[in-house]
Each structure stands twice: as C-alpha cells, then as structure tokens.
Amino acid sequence: MIKVLQVVGSLDYAGIEAVIMNYYRNIDRDKVQFDFIATSRGGRFEDEIHELGGNIFYLPSKSKHPFKYMRQLKKIVLENNYDIVHSNTNSASAYLDLKPAKKAGCKIRIAHSHNSSCLVKWQHRLFKPLLPSVVTHRFACSEAAAKWLFGKNKDYKLINNGIDFDKFAFNEETRNKVRNEQKWDDSYVIGNVASFQERKNQRFLVELMPKLLKGIPNARLVFVGEGETRGGVLELCDKLDIKDKVEFLGLRKDVDKLLQGFDAFCFPSLFEGLAVAYIEAVASGLPVIISDGVPFVEIGENITRISLDNELWLKEITLFLQVFWLWGLKVLKMPFLVLF
C-alpha cells in the first residue's frame, strides 16, 4: 500500500480540503491510503476521514511555532514511513512541510499550489528561493497557481480540481424543495459559497445590495460558509440596513442542494487558484459571475468574468435577473449563452 501524508491547514469545509476529500473518497483505498496533518481541531471532515481509514495528526501553528511544527512533522514521517508527503498550499511556506519530510527520508515530496496569491506575502517571498531544494514534484490547480508558486518555465503537473458532476446536476424537484424550505419562493436568490476571508471579498456583494434592491426589491443575498471576516460582513449589513435581505447559512453539508435553489452565483474573490465552488455552481446549471481574480475555466457557457467594479457587477446582476423575470423563467435547466 502507498502511504500518503496530506498536509492541510484544517479539516473543515473549505476549498483545498474539499478537493482533497473528493479524491480521497474516490481512490482505491486498498492501494493508496491518506493520513492528514492539520493545525486546528474540530473540522467537519474529521469523522469521515476516520471512517475511510485515515489518521489525523495535529501540529502547532506553522506560522507561530515553525521550528516546533517542523520537529513534530519530521517525527511523524519517520514513525509512519510515508511514501509521499503532499503539501497543499497557497504559498512557499510549503518549505516548512517538505524540509522535515526530506530529512525524514521521504522520497516523494509534492508542493501543490492551490492559489494564485496569498495574504502573507513576506512569508512567501522568504521561502520561495528555498522551496526548490525540498520539492521533488510540482502540482498546481491552474496555470496562474503554478506561476505564483514555482515561477515561469517550471515543469509542473496540472491537477484539475475534481468534483462529482452527477451530484451537482440540476434537479427541479430538489430546487422546488429547497426554495420552499428556505422560503425563497418569491425571491431572486444570489448565492455565494466560500469561507469568510478577506480574499473572498464578501463585503463587495453586500455593498451592491442597496442599489440592487432599488431595481429588484425581492433580491436576496445568501452566504454559505464561516470564517474570520463573517462578523465584519454582518456589521456592514447592519450599517446598510439590509439585514432582512441577507442570509448567513454557515457551514453546510448540503451545498449541492442549496445551489439548486439559487438563481445566480457570484464569486468576487480578490484572487484564487481554481475555485471549486464556482465549478460546482456551473455544474448545477447556474449563471456564474466571477471576478478577474478567479482563473477562467472553459467548463460551460454560463460564466461571466469581469473586474471588481461596482457598477459593472450591478449591471450584470440586474440585467440577468430582469431578463429572466420578464421571460417568467425561474428555473435554469441547462447552461445558456451569456446575455450580458
């Protein structure tokens, strides 16, 4: 059996973790088994990992206690004799994962770039020159993510972020049930599925709502996710007096069903590697508006990619909802040619 140690930040419902779990559920676990490194407890994938036969090791914060983190990681790799250490990362801090793996004698050390930028750029700049000394294989979810972590003209393997398309395929019965349960029957629902972080930029959508509501009073903004910026976004809803038009559903296991209840999906991230959430939205048959910080993937014709300009986004959302309201179409049964 091939033993792989997956290094992630947490084991909650977030983009990188969701990608790894999609692979873990579908690999032949008689031939390949995953164990996990995490720096926080209580993640919602933990029970499933144990059910699938994986172990979880908890280490101190990589940024706050780097030397302790590296010592403990080296010990884990030595004691368990891993064939592969797979660092899933947004920055060159993957060095702190792969250096101890190299010292422990692990032959295959993968740096997997999941983003096209990061928030702690000084740390990325510090470790980027050192990363090549500990990496044996380079993976990336997109060309932009590869360029960010590895630089130009570096060999890497493009690993697409896989999802189960059958799970997200449009189902009218599910849509009607979700909209009834959530009391969305008479609303135009604009959805966003993402962890609450600065780079996910949920504030941008909240700031659009007062103007949007002037033209479409029954518009509703729905957020799915949790994170450190959630409180600030809530406060902004209070300040703009739109609390009754914005819903916060928290972390959910039924995202595939909730997507069926949306009328449009908006993803205004400042930067991304390759966002699983918007791919899932496209698979659900939704029209999707993404920022120019999100790499475009040709997986459907219902994706609009525009810069983060308030008036542009307001125009795109308003025009879409008004066109389909005039036509009396509440259900999108297949990808359509973008009209705006």
DRENVEX-337957 format. One record per residue (C-alpha): residue number from 1; x, y, z. Coordinates in Angstrom, 3 decimals. Layout:
N
@num->NUM; x->X; y->Y; z->Z;
...
//
This chain:
340
@num->1; x->0.000; y->0.000; z->0.000;
@num->2; x->1.167; y->3.536; z->-0.818;
@num->3; x->1.002; y->5.770; z->2.244;
@num->4; x->0.418; y->9.478; z->1.630;
@num->5; x->0.562; y->12.230; z->4.235;
@num->6; x->-1.698; y->15.102; z->3.201;
@num->7; x->-0.718; y->18.429; z->4.762;
@num->8; x->-3.607; y->20.894; z->5.045;
@num->9; x->-4.477; y->23.791; z->7.346;
@num->10; x->-7.741; y->22.474; z->8.729;
@num->11; x->-10.235; y->19.722; z->8.055;
@num->12; x->-13.272; y->21.932; z->7.655;
@num->13; x->-15.455; y->22.616; z->4.641;
@num->14; x->-13.053; y->24.790; z->2.675;
@num->15; x->-11.761; y->24.743; z->-0.886;
@num->16; x->-8.448; y->22.892; z->-0.551;
@num->17; x->-9.831; y->20.419; z->1.953;
@num->18; x->-12.880; y->19.743; z->-0.246;
@num->19; x->-10.618; y->18.983; z->-3.225;
@num->20; x->-8.502; y->16.516; z->-1.251;
@num->21; x->-11.589; y->14.839; z->0.186;
@num->22; x->-13.093; y->14.455; z->-3.300;
@num->23; x->-10.003; y->12.470; z->-4.303;
@num->24; x->-9.884; y->10.543; z->-1.028;
@num->25; x->-13.448; y->9.292; z->-1.411;
@num->26; x->-12.778; y->8.012; z->-4.910;
@num->27; x->-9.301; y->6.460; z->-4.784;
@num->28; x->-8.763; y->2.723; z->-4.316;
@num->29; x->-8.013; y->2.776; z->-0.599;
@num->30; x->-6.747; y->-0.809; z->-0.715;
@num->31; x->-3.854; y->0.541; z->-2.778;
@num->32; x->-3.485; y->4.119; z->-1.514;
@num->33; x->-4.234; y->5.489; z->1.929;
@num->34; x->-4.235; y->9.092; z->3.097;
@num->35; x->-3.319; y->10.400; z->6.520;
@num->36; x->-3.626; y->14.097; z->7.378;
@num->37; x->-1.726; y->16.874; z->9.114;
@num->38; x->-3.854; y->19.721; z->10.479;
@num->39; x->-3.185; y->22.661; z->12.777;
@num->40; x->-6.710; y->23.061; z->14.131;
@num->41; x->-9.190; y->20.631; z->15.642;
@num->42; x->-12.916; y->20.192; z->15.209;
@num->43; x->-13.028; y->20.111; z->11.424;
@num->44; x->-16.172; y->18.663; z->9.899;
@num->45; x->-14.262; y->16.206; z->7.705;
@num->46; x->-12.648; y->14.509; z->10.697;
@num->47; x->-15.259; y->11.791; z->11.241;
@num->48; x->-15.355; y->10.927; z->7.558;
@num->49; x->-11.558; y->10.637; z->7.412;
@num->50; x->-11.602; y->8.156; z->10.275;
@num->51; x->-14.405; y->6.198; z->8.605;
@num->52; x->-12.329; y->5.966; z->5.420;
@num->53; x->-9.362; y->4.600; z->7.385;
@num->54; x->-7.233; y->7.732; z->7.676;
@num->55; x->-5.310; y->9.063; z->10.658;
@num->56; x->-5.125; y->12.723; z->11.688;
@num->57; x->-2.118; y->14.337; z->13.346;
@num->58; x->-2.477; y->17.768; z->14.942;
@num->59; x->0.511; y->20.088; z->14.973;
@num->60; x->1.061; y->23.589; z->16.376;
@num->61; x->0.585; y->26.595; z->14.128;
@num->62; x->3.123; y->26.611; z->11.312;
@num->63; x->3.387; y->30.403; z->11.323;
@num->64; x->3.543; y->30.867; z->15.113;
@num->65; x->5.722; y->27.858; z->16.002;
@num->66; x->7.635; y->26.911; z->12.832;
@num->67; x->10.503; y->25.014; z->14.483;
@num->68; x->8.219; y->23.001; z->16.759;
@num->69; x->5.981; y->22.304; z->13.764;
@num->70; x->8.903; y->21.011; z->11.710;
@num->71; x->10.291; y->18.829; z->14.504;
@num->72; x->6.951; y->17.151; z->15.094;
@num->73; x->6.295; y->16.687; z->11.394;
@num->74; x->9.687; y->15.022; z->10.894;
@num->75; x->8.922; y->12.637; z->13.760;
@num->76; x->5.536; y->11.702; z->12.264;
@num->77; x->7.060; y->10.976; z->8.851;
@num->78; x->9.832; y->8.871; z->10.413;
@num->79; x->7.489; y->6.849; z->12.619;
@num->80; x->4.984; y->6.121; z->9.855;
@num->81; x->7.370; y->5.667; z->6.927;
@num->82; x->5.306; y->7.646; z->4.395;
@num->83; x->5.950; y->7.122; z->0.694;
@num->84; x->4.658; y->10.593; z->-0.182;
@num->85; x->4.268; y->13.879; z->1.661;
@num->86; x->1.813; y->16.133; z->-0.188;
@num->87; x->1.817; y->19.780; z->0.886;
@num->88; x->-1.372; y->21.573; z->-0.159;
@num->89; x->-0.507; y->25.220; z->-0.053;
@num->90; x->-1.171; y->28.809; z->-1.079;
@num->91; x->2.438; y->29.913; z->-0.624;
@num->92; x->6.073; y->28.851; z->-0.496;
@num->93; x->5.642; y->28.127; z->3.223;
@num->94; x->5.268; y->24.581; z->1.877;
@num->95; x->9.021; y->24.550; z->2.555;
@num->96; x->8.197; y->24.079; z->6.239;
@num->97; x->6.300; y->20.891; z->5.333;
@num->98; x->8.743; y->19.409; z->2.865;
@num->99; x->12.054; y->20.200; z->4.596;
@num->100; x->11.307; y->17.893; z->7.562;
@num->101; x->9.886; y->15.307; z->5.136;
@num->102; x->13.190; y->15.324; z->3.263;
@num->103; x->15.167; y->14.999; z->6.487;
@num->104; x->12.976; y->12.040; z->7.460;
@num->105; x->13.883; y->10.271; z->4.217;
@num->106; x->10.588; y->10.622; z->2.321;
@num->107; x->11.414; y->10.172; z->-1.372;
@num->108; x->8.407; y->11.889; z->-2.944;
@num->109; x->7.666; y->15.401; z->-1.732;
@num->110; x->4.896; y->17.277; z->-3.535;
@num->111; x->4.223; y->21.006; z->-3.415;
@num->112; x->0.668; y->21.537; z->-4.666;
@num->113; x->-0.228; y->25.148; z->-5.444;
@num->114; x->-3.911; y->25.883; z->-4.863;
@num->115; x->-3.872; y->29.647; z->-5.317;
@num->116; x->-2.516; y->32.489; z->-7.421;
@num->117; x->-1.543; y->34.711; z->-4.488;
@num->118; x->-1.618; y->34.777; z->-0.686;
@num->119; x->-2.199; y->37.256; z->2.107;
@num->120; x->1.132; y->36.813; z->3.938;
@num->121; x->3.363; y->37.760; z->1.028;
@num->122; x->6.542; y->38.341; z->3.050;
@num->123; x->6.471; y->34.702; z->4.133;
@num->124; x->6.004; y->33.587; z->0.528;
@num->125; x->8.958; y->35.700; z->-0.617;
@num->126; x->11.113; y->34.381; z->2.227;
@num->127; x->10.660; y->30.703; z->1.412;
@num->128; x->10.259; y->30.775; z->-2.382;
@num->129; x->14.033; y->30.604; z->-3.109;
@num->130; x->14.344; y->27.650; z->-0.693;
@num->131; x->11.401; y->25.617; z->-1.960;
@num->132; x->13.163; y->24.019; z->-4.973;
@num->133; x->15.679; y->22.357; z->-2.625;
@num->134; x->12.984; y->20.221; z->-0.976;
@num->135; x->10.453; y->19.614; z->-3.776;
@num->136; x->10.531; y->16.521; z->-5.976;
@num->137; x->7.178; y->17.052; z->-7.746;
@num->138; x->5.206; y->20.207; z->-8.542;
@num->139; x->1.409; y->20.187; z->-8.788;
@num->140; x->-0.919; y->23.124; z->-9.488;
@num->141; x->-4.658; y->23.567; z->-9.951;
@num->142; x->-4.183; y->26.178; z->-12.701;
@num->143; x->-1.505; y->27.911; z->-14.741;
@num->144; x->-1.842; y->31.010; z->-12.582;
@num->145; x->-1.315; y->28.952; z->-9.423;
@num->146; x->1.755; y->27.260; z->-10.941;
@num->147; x->3.322; y->30.572; z->-11.930;
@num->148; x->2.680; y->32.002; z->-8.453;
@num->149; x->4.417; y->29.226; z->-6.534;
@num->150; x->7.009; y->27.891; z->-8.972;
@num->151; x->7.759; y->30.803; z->-11.287;
@num->152; x->7.869; y->30.864; z->-15.073;
@num->153; x->9.042; y->27.962; z->-17.213;
@num->154; x->8.967; y->25.404; z->-14.416;
@num->155; x->7.793; y->21.857; z->-15.037;
@num->156; x->4.634; y->21.025; z->-13.150;
@num->157; x->1.643; y->18.711; z->-13.307;
@num->158; x->-1.743; y->20.341; z->-13.784;
@num->159; x->-4.157; y->18.603; z->-11.398;
@num->160; x->-7.728; y->19.618; z->-12.061;
@num->161; x->-9.933; y->20.199; z->-9.038;
@num->162; x->-12.352; y->17.319; z->-9.447;
@num->163; x->-16.000; y->17.276; z->-8.427;
@num->164; x->-18.802; y->14.736; z->-8.788;
@num->165; x->-20.858; y->16.280; z->-11.604;
@num->166; x->-23.751; y->13.876; z->-11.088;
@num->167; x->-24.096; y->15.102; z->-7.510;
@num->168; x->-24.483; y->18.717; z->-8.671;
@num->169; x->-26.566; y->18.182; z->-11.827;
@num->170; x->-29.746; y->20.239; z->-11.930;
@num->171; x->-32.836; y->18.663; z->-10.396;
@num->172; x->-36.124; y->20.571; z->-10.492;
@num->173; x->-37.637; y->18.624; z->-7.601;
@num->174; x->-34.659; y->19.454; z->-5.394;
@num->175; x->-34.842; y->23.108; z->-6.422;
@num->176; x->-38.517; y->23.392; z->-5.515;
@num->177; x->-37.966; y->21.657; z->-2.184;
@num->178; x->-35.005; y->23.855; z->-1.221;
@num->179; x->-36.748; y->27.083; z->-2.184;
@num->180; x->-39.811; y->26.074; z->-0.218;
@num->181; x->-37.817; y->25.092; z->2.884;
@num->182; x->-35.710; y->28.263; z->2.782;
@num->183; x->-38.746; y->30.452; z->1.985;
@num->184; x->-37.170; y->31.644; z->-1.261;
@num->185; x->-40.204; y->31.029; z->-3.486;
@num->186; x->-40.769; y->34.718; z->-4.209;
@num->187; x->-37.120; y->35.811; z->-4.149;
@num->188; x->-34.320; y->36.134; z->-6.673;
@num->189; x->-31.504; y->34.449; z->-4.817;
@num->190; x->-27.909; y->35.485; z->-5.372;
@num->191; x->-25.647; y->32.902; z->-3.747;
@num->192; x->-22.041; y->32.817; z->-2.610;
@num->193; x->-20.286; y->29.735; z->-1.206;
@num->194; x->-16.906; y->30.494; z->0.362;
@num->195; x->-15.089; y->30.737; z->3.647;
@num->196; x->-15.201; y->34.232; z->5.137;
@num->197; x->-11.740; y->35.620; z->4.442;
@num->198; x->-10.546; y->38.989; z->3.170;
@num->199; x->-9.612; y->37.487; z->-0.191;
@num->200; x->-13.097; y->36.043; z->-0.691;
@num->201; x->-14.406; y->39.634; z->-0.666;
@num->202; x->-17.989; y->39.048; z->0.508;
@num->203; x->-18.211; y->42.718; z->1.518;
@num->204; x->-18.260; y->43.622; z->-2.177;
@num->205; x->-21.569; y->41.816; z->-2.672;
@num->206; x->-23.097; y->43.367; z->0.441;
@num->207; x->-22.156; y->46.845; z->-0.788;
@num->208; x->-24.019; y->46.171; z->-4.055;
@num->209; x->-27.274; y->45.192; z->-2.374;
@num->210; x->-28.800; y->48.619; z->-1.560;
@num->211; x->-28.622; y->49.682; z->-5.228;
@num->212; x->-29.703; y->46.260; z->-6.469;
@num->213; x->-32.758; y->46.308; z->-4.208;
@num->214; x->-33.924; y->49.586; z->-5.731;
@num->215; x->-34.442; y->47.829; z->-9.058;
@num->216; x->-35.224; y->44.334; z->-7.774;
@num->217; x->-36.884; y->44.585; z->-4.328;
@num->218; x->-37.217; y->40.806; z->-3.986;
@num->219; x->-33.490; y->40.144; z->-4.479;
@num->220; x->-31.882; y->38.138; z->-1.683;
@num->221; x->-28.195; y->37.557; z->-0.958;
@num->222; x->-27.252; y->34.205; z->0.598;
@num->223; x->-23.842; y->33.343; z->2.045;
@num->224; x->-22.741; y->29.780; z->2.794;
@num->225; x->-19.574; y->29.487; z->4.887;
@num->226; x->-17.821; y->30.606; z->8.050;
@num->227; x->-14.596; y->32.439; z->8.807;
@num->228; x->-12.845; y->35.318; z->10.489;
@num->229; x->-14.439; y->38.133; z->8.450;
@num->230; x->-18.043; y->36.990; z->8.950;
@num->231; x->-18.578; y->39.395; z->11.862;
@num->232; x->-17.437; y->42.367; z->9.821;
@num->233; x->-19.756; y->41.445; z->6.959;
@num->234; x->-22.658; y->41.149; z->9.412;
@num->235; x->-21.864; y->44.604; z->10.787;
@num->236; x->-21.858; y->46.016; z->7.265;
@num->237; x->-25.338; y->44.554; z->6.669;
@num->238; x->-26.498; y->46.340; z->9.832;
@num->239; x->-24.912; y->49.593; z->8.734;
@num->240; x->-26.568; y->49.432; z->5.305;
@num->241; x->-29.897; y->48.372; z->6.862;
@num->242; x->-30.248; y->45.260; z->4.676;
@num->243; x->-30.153; y->42.522; z->7.340;
@num->244; x->-33.532; y->41.207; z->6.262;
@num->245; x->-32.247; y->40.773; z->2.691;
@num->246; x->-29.048; y->38.878; z->3.517;
@num->247; x->-28.846; y->35.338; z->4.908;
@num->248; x->-25.874; y->33.640; z->6.564;
@num->249; x->-26.330; y->29.867; z->6.435;
@num->250; x->-22.972; y->28.923; z->7.957;
@num->251; x->-21.154; y->25.707; z->7.089;
@num->252; x->-23.403; y->23.246; z->5.321;
@num->253; x->-23.103; y->19.651; z->4.150;
@num->254; x->-25.859; y->20.136; z->1.581;
@num->255; x->-24.193; y->22.717; z->-0.687;
@num->256; x->-25.104; y->20.624; z->-3.736;
@num->257; x->-28.785; y->21.038; z->-2.830;
@num->258; x->-28.574; y->24.702; z->-1.832;
@num->259; x->-27.052; y->25.552; z->-5.207;
@num->260; x->-30.209; y->24.215; z->-6.843;
@num->261; x->-32.183; y->26.892; z->-5.006;
@num->262; x->-30.063; y->29.822; z->-6.192;
@num->263; x->-30.858; y->31.923; z->-9.248;
@num->264; x->-27.312; y->33.176; z->-9.749;
@num->265; x->-23.899; y->32.581; z->-8.213;
@num->266; x->-21.473; y->35.443; z->-7.544;
@num->267; x->-17.814; y->34.980; z->-6.660;
@num->268; x->-15.934; y->38.292; z->-6.228;
@num->269; x->-12.649; y->36.887; z->-4.857;
@num->270; x->-9.548; y->39.076; z->-4.955;
@num->271; x->-7.529; y->36.047; z->-6.073;
@num->272; x->-7.957; y->32.276; z->-6.457;
@num->273; x->-6.107; y->29.264; z->-7.772;
@num->274; x->-9.072; y->27.426; z->-9.195;
@num->275; x->-12.211; y->27.809; z->-7.112;
@num->276; x->-14.146; y->24.588; z->-6.616;
@num->277; x->-17.258; y->26.492; z->-5.519;
@num->278; x->-17.809; y->28.181; z->-8.846;
@num->279; x->-17.187; y->24.935; z->-10.746;
@num->280; x->-19.883; y->23.316; z->-8.609;
@num->281; x->-22.199; y->26.225; z->-9.392;
@num->282; x->-21.623; y->25.804; z->-13.131;
@num->283; x->-22.287; y->22.074; z->-12.803;
@num->284; x->-25.600; y->22.976; z->-11.159;
@num->285; x->-26.651; y->24.924; z->-14.256;
@num->286; x->-26.381; y->28.325; z->-12.587;
@num->287; x->-25.262; y->31.516; z->-14.280;
@num->288; x->-21.988; y->32.427; z->-12.606;
@num->289; x->-20.313; y->35.812; z->-12.280;
@num->290; x->-16.670; y->35.739; z->-11.189;
@num->291; x->-14.058; y->38.431; z->-10.666;
@num->292; x->-10.976; y->38.733; z->-12.847;
@num->293; x->-9.014; y->37.435; z->-9.855;
@num->294; x->-10.526; y->33.989; z->-10.478;
@num->295; x->-8.959; y->31.935; z->-13.303;
@num->296; x->-11.429; y->31.233; z->-16.093;
@num->297; x->-12.050; y->27.579; z->-16.916;
@num->298; x->-13.928; y->26.547; z->-20.051;
@num->299; x->-16.455; y->24.254; z->-18.429;
@num->300; x->-19.635; y->25.944; z->-19.608;
@num->301; x->-21.055; y->28.945; z->-21.395;
@num->302; x->-22.812; y->30.484; z->-18.404;
@num->303; x->-19.757; y->32.165; z->-16.831;
@num->304; x->-19.141; y->35.903; z->-16.882;
@num->305; x->-15.724; y->37.155; z->-15.745;
@num->306; x->-15.439; y->40.869; z->-15.011;
@num->307; x->-13.303; y->43.258; z->-12.998;
@num->308; x->-14.296; y->44.275; z->-9.489;
@num->309; x->-16.204; y->47.389; z->-10.462;
@num->310; x->-19.426; y->48.043; z->-8.525;
@num->311; x->-21.332; y->49.440; z->-11.472;
@num->312; x->-20.315; y->46.583; z->-13.788;
@num->313; x->-21.432; y->43.940; z->-11.302;
@num->314; x->-24.654; y->45.781; z->-10.574;
@num->315; x->-25.413; y->45.957; z->-14.288;
@num->316; x->-24.648; y->42.259; z->-14.876;
@num->317; x->-26.724; y->41.009; z->-11.948;
@num->318; x->-29.623; y->43.366; z->-12.583;
@num->319; x->-29.812; y->42.667; z->-16.307;
@num->320; x->-29.706; y->38.921; z->-15.807;
@num->321; x->-32.436; y->38.877; z->-13.175;
@num->322; x->-34.640; y->41.310; z->-15.074;
@num->323; x->-34.343; y->39.378; z->-18.349;
@num->324; x->-35.330; y->36.125; z->-16.738;
@num->325; x->-38.064; y->37.785; z->-14.689;
@num->326; x->-39.600; y->39.249; z->-17.842;
@num->327; x->-39.462; y->35.853; z->-19.524;
@num->328; x->-41.023; y->34.251; z->-16.460;
@num->329; x->-38.185; y->31.749; z->-16.183;
@num->330; x->-37.348; y->30.750; z->-12.638;
@num->331; x->-35.547; y->27.509; z->-13.403;
@num->332; x->-32.356; y->27.224; z->-15.414;
@num->333; x->-32.357; y->23.702; z->-16.855;
@num->334; x->-29.152; y->23.857; z->-18.878;
@num->335; x->-26.146; y->26.123; z->-19.476;
@num->336; x->-27.140; y->29.099; z->-21.570;
@num->337; x->-25.369; y->31.627; z->-23.743;
@num->338; x->-24.479; y->34.582; z->-21.547;
@num->339; x->-26.689; y->37.503; z->-22.471;
@num->340; x->-24.862; y->40.334; z->-20.726;
//
